[in-house]
């Protein structure tokens, strides 16, 4: 837990970016208003987390999950946010699945490449051995002819 209330505030850069994206172009916001929004956002996050934690505790879990957050939103009477949150969660899960599949494919490709390189090395070694054997045979034949 944070020791000072200021430690619980969200980063100013994040708050400023969110505010700028929410306001139309040309609209400015005072430093005082930005600070108030920052504190309000921090309070909201703490409250939502506390409510979600209650759902996790009811489920005898120590880890909050997405369903806890969605249930907390409903309990806090923010039903209108549930659909957009579910959509964002679905998009996040698809993105993570895509990243995982890409990572697995990259690993498979790397393994195939390693196997192929090993086969090439083995083939090269076999070719070198064959060449050495042929050279020895040629030398033996030359020696036999000389004798």
C-alpha positions as CSV (number, residue, x, y, z in Angstrom):
1,X,0.0,0.0,0.0
2,X,1.0,3.6,-0.6
3,X,2.3,5.5,2.4
4,X,1.2,9.0,1.1
5,X,-2.0,9.9,-0.7
6,X,0.0,11.4,-3.6
7,X,1.5,8.0,-4.3
8,X,-2.0,6.8,-5.4
9,X,-2.3,9.4,-8.2
10,X,-2.1,8.3,-11.8
11,X,0.8,9.7,-13.8
12,X,0.2,13.2,-15.0
13,X,1.3,12.4,-18.5
14,X,-1.3,9.7,-18.8
15,X,-4.1,11.9,-17.4
16,X,-3.1,14.8,-19.8
17,X,-3.1,12.4,-22.8
18,X,-6.6,11.1,-21.9
19,X,-7.9,14.6,-21.3
20,X,-6.5,15.8,-24.7
21,X,-8.1,12.9,-26.5
22,X,-11.5,13.5,-24.8
23,X,-11.6,17.2,-25.5
24,X,-12.2,18.9,-28.9
25,X,-9.2,20.6,-30.6
26,X,-8.6,24.1,-29.3
27,X,-10.0,23.5,-25.8
28,X,-7.6,24.0,-23.0
29,X,-7.7,22.8,-19.4
30,X,-6.2,24.5,-16.4
31,X,-3.6,22.9,-14.2
32,X,-6.1,22.9,-11.3
33,X,-8.8,21.1,-13.4
34,X,-6.2,18.6,-14.6
35,X,-5.2,17.9,-11.0
36,X,-8.9,17.5,-10.0
37,X,-9.5,15.0,-12.8
38,X,-6.4,13.1,-11.9
39,X,-7.5,12.8,-8.3
40,X,-11.0,11.8,-9.3
41,X,-9.6,9.1,-11.7
42,X,-7.4,7.8,-8.9
43,X,-10.3,7.6,-6.5
44,X,-12.4,5.8,-9.2
45,X,-9.6,3.2,-9.8
46,X,-9.2,2.6,-6.1
47,X,-13.0,2.2,-5.6
48,X,-13.4,-0.1,-8.6
49,X,-10.4,-2.2,-7.4
50,X,-11.9,-2.4,-3.9
51,X,-15.3,-3.5,-5.3
52,X,-13.6,-6.0,-7.6
53,X,-11.6,-7.3,-4.7
54,X,-14.8,-8.0,-2.8
55,X,-16.0,-10.2,-5.6
56,X,-12.7,-12.1,-5.6
57,X,-12.9,-12.6,-1.9
58,X,-16.4,-13.9,-2.2
59,X,-15.0,-16.4,-4.6
60,X,-12.2,-17.3,-2.1
61,X,-9.6,-16.0,-4.6
62,X,-6.7,-13.7,-4.1
63,X,-6.4,-12.7,-7.8
64,X,-8.8,-10.3,-9.3
65,X,-10.0,-11.2,-12.8
66,X,-11.9,-9.6,-15.6
67,X,-15.3,-10.9,-14.4
68,X,-14.6,-9.3,-10.9
69,X,-14.1,-5.9,-12.6
70,X,-17.2,-6.3,-14.7
71,X,-19.2,-7.3,-11.6
72,X,-17.8,-4.3,-9.8
73,X,-18.9,-2.0,-12.6
74,X,-22.4,-3.3,-12.3
75,X,-22.4,-3.0,-8.5
76,X,-21.1,0.6,-8.8
77,X,-24.0,1.3,-11.3
78,X,-21.8,1.8,-14.3
79,X,-23.8,-0.6,-16.5
80,X,-23.2,1.5,-19.6
81,X,-19.5,0.7,-19.4
82,X,-19.9,-3.0,-19.3
83,X,-20.4,-3.6,-23.0
84,X,-17.5,-1.4,-24.0
85,X,-15.3,-3.1,-21.4
86,X,-16.3,-6.5,-22.7
87,X,-15.5,-5.5,-26.2
88,X,-12.1,-4.1,-25.1
89,X,-11.4,-7.3,-23.2
90,X,-12.3,-9.5,-26.2
91,X,-10.0,-7.4,-28.4
92,X,-7.2,-7.7,-25.8
93,X,-7.7,-11.5,-25.7
94,X,-7.6,-11.8,-29.5
95,X,-4.5,-9.7,-29.6
96,X,-2.8,-11.8,-26.9
97,X,-3.8,-15.0,-28.7
98,X,-2.4,-13.6,-32.0
99,X,0.9,-12.8,-30.3
100,X,1.1,-16.2,-28.7
101,X,0.4,-17.9,-32.0
102,X,3.0,-15.7,-33.7
103,X,5.5,-16.6,-31.0
104,X,4.8,-20.3,-31.3
105,X,5.1,-20.1,-35.1
106,X,8.4,-18.2,-34.8
107,X,9.7,-20.9,-32.5
108,X,8.6,-23.7,-34.9
109,X,10.2,-21.9,-37.8
110,X,13.4,-21.5,-35.8
111,X,13.4,-25.2,-34.9
112,X,12.8,-26.1,-38.5
113,X,15.7,-23.9,-39.5
114,X,17.9,-25.4,-36.8
115,X,17.0,-28.9,-38.0
116,X,17.7,-27.9,-41.6
117,X,21.0,-26.4,-40.7
118,X,21.9,-29.6,-38.8
119,X,21.0,-31.7,-41.9
120,X,23.1,-29.4,-44.1
121,X,26.0,-29.8,-41.7
122,X,25.6,-33.6,-41.6
123,X,25.3,-33.7,-45.4
124,X,28.5,-31.5,-45.8
125,X,30.3,-33.8,-43.4
126,X,29.2,-36.8,-45.4
127,X,30.3,-35.2,-48.6
128,X,33.7,-34.3,-47.1
129,X,34.1,-37.9,-45.9
130,X,33.2,-39.2,-49.4
131,X,35.7,-36.8,-51.0
132,X,38.4,-38.0,-48.6
133,X,37.6,-41.6,-49.4
134,X,37.7,-40.9,-53.1
135,X,41.1,-39.1,-52.8
136,X,42.5,-42.1,-50.8
137,X,41.2,-44.5,-53.4
138,X,42.8,-42.4,-56.2
139,X,46.1,-42.3,-54.3
140,X,46.0,-46.1,-53.7
141,X,45.3,-46.6,-57.4
142,X,48.2,-44.4,-58.3
143,X,50.4,-46.3,-55.9
144,X,49.3,-49.6,-57.4
145,X,50.0,-48.3,-60.9
146,X,53.4,-47.1,-59.9
147,X,54.2,-50.5,-58.4
